[in-house]
Amino acid sequence: MKKYLKIFLVFSLINFYSFANAKEIPSSFADLAENLMPSVVNISTTTTITTKSNPFPFEFPPGSPFEDMFRDFGTPQERKTSALGSGFIIDEKGIVVTNNHVIQGAEDVYVRVDGSRNLKAKILGADPGMDLAVLQIESDEKFKPVKFGDSDTARIGDWVIAIGNPFGLGGTVTAGIVSARNRSIGLSRYEDFIQTDASINQGNSGGPLFNMNGDVIGINTAILGQSGSIGIGFAIPSNSAKRVINQLIEFGETKRGWLGVRIQTVNKEIADSEKLDRPRGALVASVAENSPSDNAGIKAGDIILEFDGKLINEMKELPKIVAETNVGKKVNVKIWRNKREINKEIILGRLETSDDFKSQGAIPKKPKEKRIEGLKISVRLLNKQDIEMRNLPKDTSGVVITSIDKDSPINYLQVNNIIVEANKKKINTIGDLDNIVKMKLRDSEKTLLIAIYNNQNQRTYIGVKLN
């Protein structure tokens, strides 16, 4: 009997110890949500799209030559498209964090605060590489911010809540747990997602993922499945995001470290042939000429085992670690070459200014546009790429129409038409066209003769009666 009593007491103590050390299941998220909701905002954007209405009572078959022949007919029609997303305030002055894909290509950005006030915001900076953007609310009032937590301490199974704007239904709170860490799903250049089963839907993008202390440990970014939440959502960890956000606030752009190598996974066969103890590190497939790695003597075939004191267990870890290292820093790199370990010192370059980065076509800068008020259009300067792509004469100069108002005197033209002359004067700059239009508006005869290349690259003269 005493023997059974001792066993019972032992099990009782074990169970008591387990329950005492387990975190309590929250009875309600209400207090936490109420405190955090004023810091979460709804984001809406607008973009103008110009299309031509079909002037015929029938449609041409897709691919028909008549499609191109009659493309210039019809009345141009502008329509506004809108997109919805979420964000959160990180500074009382109204600095907002969201996803880049929420605001990409937007003409106007509005932030809805407290579910009632729409305030205009400007974009301070955006990073497609990590899908992040930072906005500034254009208001002098003070806002309630939230702070970032340490995402590295988030454990699988921890409770989290997401607040956002799914399907335009602002102020929506969902709860779940951290389902997995260090997920890579092939959406962006730098991936280290937190996976959660808190319900994430379209419109939640850019919203915060909170821990139970009310700290932001992730920025909700992606879902699997187009029909809505299926219990698998992904968030950018706060520790990865903070560095990028700080750079966007300070510089309006990112400054990432750059090695100048293309890498691949070290599999078992490669590890065996190189006499490496196990598959680890990142195999250098090629080295960019005059890159930091080239200057330091790194060669194709080397395996990078350690970077700046950090072990590289998997290939995908290296780009993230390099990107988070300061540009210009001298770092020690351990590599495996000819079946032995050697050290190299590398001075990091900047990814965004490298030829390697530019060749990938990442983050192209949008050409500057200007409004020509007299014609009620917006234009940008014709560039070499336009001339080559459209096979125009090499000495062509002019401006490309980027948008046309409905009440424009040339509303029958199309976006991407090129204005090359005005009143028989060659257009070399946007200012040339603007000045000619302004002078003509002061004239008693407000008729302007312009020469254009239409979208079939046909040169045409058009008489325009200015309003």
N, C-alpha and C positions, 0 to 999 in steps of 0.2 A: 504493500500500500504506500509506504514512504517513497519507494522507488518511483511509482506512478505520479505521486505528488511532486517530486523533484522535476520530473520531465514536464509536467504541466506548468510548473513555475518558470522553467527555462523558456518554454514556448511563449508563455504570457509576456515575459520580459522582452523577448525578441520582437513580438508583435507590437508591444508598447513602444519600443525604441524605433521601430519602423514607422509607426503612425506619428510619433513625436517629431521625426525628422522629415516627414513628407510635407510638401506645401499644401495648404488647404485649398480646396476647390472654391473659387469665388462664389458667394451666394448671389451676387449681382454685380454687373459692370456699370450700373447706373451712375454712381458718384464719379467714377473715373471718366466715363463718356461725357457727362455734363461739364466736367472741368476742361476737357480737351476740345470739345466741339467748336468753341469760338475761334480756335486757332486753325481749323481746317476750312479751306475755301473751295468753292466751285469755280471752275475756269471755263469760259466760253470764248471761242475765237470765230472770226469771220474772214472769209476769203471770197473775192469776186472772180467768177468764171464767165467768160464771154463765149457765147455760142451763136451759130447762125440758124435761123428757122428755115425749114424746108419750104420754098415758095411753090412747090408742085404738089398736086393732090395724090401723089404716089411716091414710093420709095424706090431708089435704084438698088439693084442687087448688090450685096457686099462684094467689093473687088471690081465692080464695073468701071470701065474707063470714063463713063458719064459722071461718076462721083466726083472725080477731080475736075472735070470740065466745067461743072456747074457749082463748084464749091464756093465761088465768090458771090453767087446769087443768094438772095434771101436777106432778111433784116437781122443785123447783129442784136443779140439779146444778152443782157447781163443778168446774172443771178447770184445771189449771195449764198454761200454754203457755210454751215456752222459745224463746229465740233465741240464736244464737251469732255471735260476731264476734271481732275482734282488736284489739290496742292495744299501746302501748309506753310504757316508763317513762322519764320525763324528769328525775326528781329522786330522790335516794337515799331521801327520805322516803316514796316510794311514790305520786307523782303520775303518773297515766296519761292518755295522749291516745288518743281513739278517735273514731268517727263518732257524730253525734247519732242517726242512725237505728238504730244498734246498741242504744242504751239508752232510746230514746224510749218513754214509757209504762210503763217497768219498775217493778215493786214492789221487787224485790231484784236487786242486781247482784253477781256474784262474779267474781273475777279469779284465773285459774289461773297460778301462777308456777312456772317451771322444769319445767313439765309434770307436777307432782306435788302441789302445795299449792293448795287452794282457799281464798281469802281474801275476806271481804266488803269491798265498796267502797261509798262514797257519792258522789253526783254533786255536784261543786263548781259546775258551770255547763255550759250547753249553748247552742249557737247553730245553729238550723235554717237560718239564712241561708247559712252556709258549711258546714253539716253537720259540725260539730265538737262534741266534748264532752270535759270534763276530769273525771277521777275521782280520789278519794283512797282508797288502800288502807288499811283500818282495822287497822293493825299498827304496832308500835314498832320492828320490825327495819329494817335498812338494805338498800336494793335497789341493783342495778346499773343506772344510767341510760345512755341514749345522748344524743348532742347533735345539734342541728339543723345542717345545712350550708346553703350558699348556693345555693338552687335556681336563681338567675339565671345561674349559671355552668354549669349542666347543658346539654350540647349534644346535638343530635339525633345518635344513633349511640353515645353514651356507654353503657358497661355499667352495669347496675343489678341489684340483687337485692331480692326481696320475701320477707318472712317473715310467716307468719300461720297462721290456723286454718281452712283451707278445708274445708267439709263436716264440721266438728268434728274434723278430723285435725290436731291442734296440732303446732307446731314444723315446719311445712312450708316449705322454701326453694325458691324458683324464681328463675331468672335470665333476663335479656333486655337490651334496650337502650331508650334513650329514643327513641320512635318519632316524636313530634311535641311541640310546645310550644304554649301559649296556645289550647288547645282549649276550645270552648264547645258543650255538648251539651243544654242546656235543662233541667238537673236542679235547679239551685239559683240563688239570687239573684246570687251572685258566683262567676263561673266563669273559671278561667284554668288549666285542667287540664294536667298532664303526661301525655302518652299513652305507654304502654309495651306491649311485647309479652311482658314477663314474665308468666307464667301467673297470672291473678287470677280467683278463683272466689268463690261465695257463702261467706261466713265469713272472707274476707280483709279485709272492710270494717273500716277503722280501723287496719289494720296499716301498718307503715312500708315505704317504698321507700328503699333505701340506695344511695349511690354507692360507689365502690371504696375510699374512705377510711373507710367505716363511718359516715358522717354521714347523717342523715335528710334527704332532699331532697323527700319527698312523703308524703302520707297516702293510702293506697289507699282509693278511695271507690266506684267504679262500674265495671261491666262492660257490654259490649254483647252481647245475646243471653241468653236465660233458661236455656238448657241448659248453661251453663258457659262457660269461657274459650274465646274464639275468636281469641286473640292481640291483643285490643284491650282494655286496661284503662286506667283514669284515676285520677290521684292529685292531691290538692290540693298545690300547691307550698308548700314549707316557709316561704318568705319571706312569703307571703300568710297562712299559718296562724299564724305566731308571734305576731303582734300580737293576734289574736283569742284565742289560748290564754292569753297573759299577762293579758288583760282578764278572762277567765273565772276565772283563778286569783285575781286581785286583787279583782274586784268581784262575781263570780258571774254576770255578764251582760256584754253588749257595749256599747260607747259609740262609735257610728259618726258621722262627719260627715254633715250633711244640707243640701242646697241648696234643696229644695222645688220642683223642676221635673220635668216629664215630658218625655222626650226621644225622638227618633227618628233614624234613619239619614239622613245627607246623601247622596243619590244624585246621579248625573250631571245629571239634569234640574234638581234643586234647585240644585246648584252653578252650573249655567249661568244659571238665572234670577236668581240672586243675584249674578252676576258674580264668583263665587269661582274662584280659579285651578284648583282640582281638588276632587273630593268628599273632604271631611275635616271633622272636628269633629262636634259633636252639636247637632242642631236642637231648639230648645225648642218643644215642642208646646203646653204650658200651664204656668202658674206658680201655685203654691198661695198662697192669700191669707195675708198676714202672715208668709210664710216668709222665710228669709234672702235669697233671690233677689228676692222682691217688695220687701223693704225696701231692697235695693241698686239697684232700678230695672231688673232684667232683665225682658224682655218676651217674650211668645210671638212666634215668628218669628226671634228672635236665634239665631245659631249660635255655640256655645262652641268656641273654637279652642284655648285654652290655659287651664289651671287650675293656679295656684300654681307657675308656671314649667315645667309639664309640658305638652308638646304633645298634643293630642287628635287622633289620626289616624283613629280609628274610634269610633263612638258608644259601643260596649260598654266602652271604656277608662274613660270618665268616672265611672260609678258606683263602680268599684273604687278609683280614685284618691281620690274624695271620701270614701268610706267609711274609707279608711286615714289621713285627715287629722284632726288633733285637733279635738275639739269646742271652739268658742269662738275658734278661730284666725282672724285676719283675713287673707284671701287675695286676691291680685290675679287677676282673670279677664279674659281677652281675648275679646271677642265681635265677630262680624261683623254689622253692622246698616246698612241702607241703603247697601250696597255699599262700606262702609269699616270699618276696624278701630278699635274703641274699648275703653277699659279701665274696669272696674268693681271696686270693693272690696266683698267680702262677708265678713261674720262668720258662720262656720258654726254651724248649730244641731245638735241631736242627733236622729238618725233615730228612735231607739226611743221618744222622747217626743212625736214629731210626730203630728198628726192624720192626715197623709198615710200614715204607717206603720200606724197603728191601723186605718185604713179598709181596709187590705189583709188584716186579720185575722191578721197575723204574730205568732207566738209568744204565743198567749193564755196567761194564767197559770191554772194548774190550781187550782180552788177547794180550800180547806183541808178536809180530812176528819178526822173523829174517831171513835174506836172507842167504842161503847156496850157495855161488857163484859157487863152483865147481860142484854142481848138477843143478844149475839154477832153484832153487825152493825157496819158502818161507815156513817157518814152525812156529808152536807155540808149547809150552810144553803140553804134555798130562796131563789132570787133573782128579780129582776124579769123576767129573760129566760125563766126557767122558767114564770112566771105567764102571760106574754104568749104564749109558744109553746104552752102547754097550755090556754090560754083559761080559766084558773081565775078565781074572784072576786078582784078587785083587793086586797082586804084579807086574802088568804090568807097565812098564815105557817106555817112548819114546817121539817122536815128531809127531805132526799132520801136514800133508801137507796142506797149505792154498792156494798156487798158484803154477803153473807149467808153465815155459816158453815153447814156441813151439819147440825151439831147445835144450831143456833139454835132457840129456841122458836117463832120465826116463819119457819121455813125454807120454808113454803109461799107466802110473799110473793115479790115480784120486785124485782130491782134497778130503781130509778127510781120505785118506789112512794113516796108522800109521807106521812109521819106528821105529822098536824096537831094531834092532841090525845092526852093521856095522862091517864087518870082524870078526864076532863071538864075538864082544864086545857089552855088553849091553849099550843102550843109556839111560842115566839118565837125561842129560841136553842137551840143544841145542848146547852148546859148545862142548860136546862129539862128536856129529856128525860132526860138522864143523872142528874140529881138525883132526879127522880120514880122512876126505875127503882131507884136505890140505896136510897131510902126504902122502897120496896115490898119489896125483898129482905130488909130488916130486920124486916118484918112477919111475923106468924105465917101470915096468908093471903097467899100470893105470887101473887095474881091481879091482872092489870093490864088495864084497858080502854083500848084505843087506837083512834083514828079515823084512817083513811088515805084518800088518793086512789089508786086503782089506776091502771094504765097506760092504762086507757080513761077516766080522769078521773071515775070513779064513787066517791062518798063512802061509806065502809063502816065500821062499828064491828066490832072484833075483840076477843074475850076471850083473854088470853094467860096461861098458867100458867108462871111463871118457875121455872127449875131451882134 
